[in-house]
Amino acid sequence: MGCGDALTPRGALTGSWAATRSIYSATMTLAQIGDSVTGGGTLHTRLSPPDMTFTVGGHLRQSTATLTF
């Protein structure tokens, strides 16, 4: 997942997304209906605390997605 890089969303955001970085990994599932985006996911870290779940809400305006975790 990225902003302004090769992973920038093109088209609908609906689907499964994953990111991995050294000691962290995150997966989330998003659903886009019109300009609204909802979903949730899991953050896994090798540090404490263990896995955490989160919800996602946001909107899409032109080519910019704004998500709140």
ABEGO torsion letter per residue (X at the ends): XBBGBAABBBEBABEBBBBBBGABBBBBBBBBBEABBBEBBBBBBABOBBBBBBBBBEBBBEABBBBBX
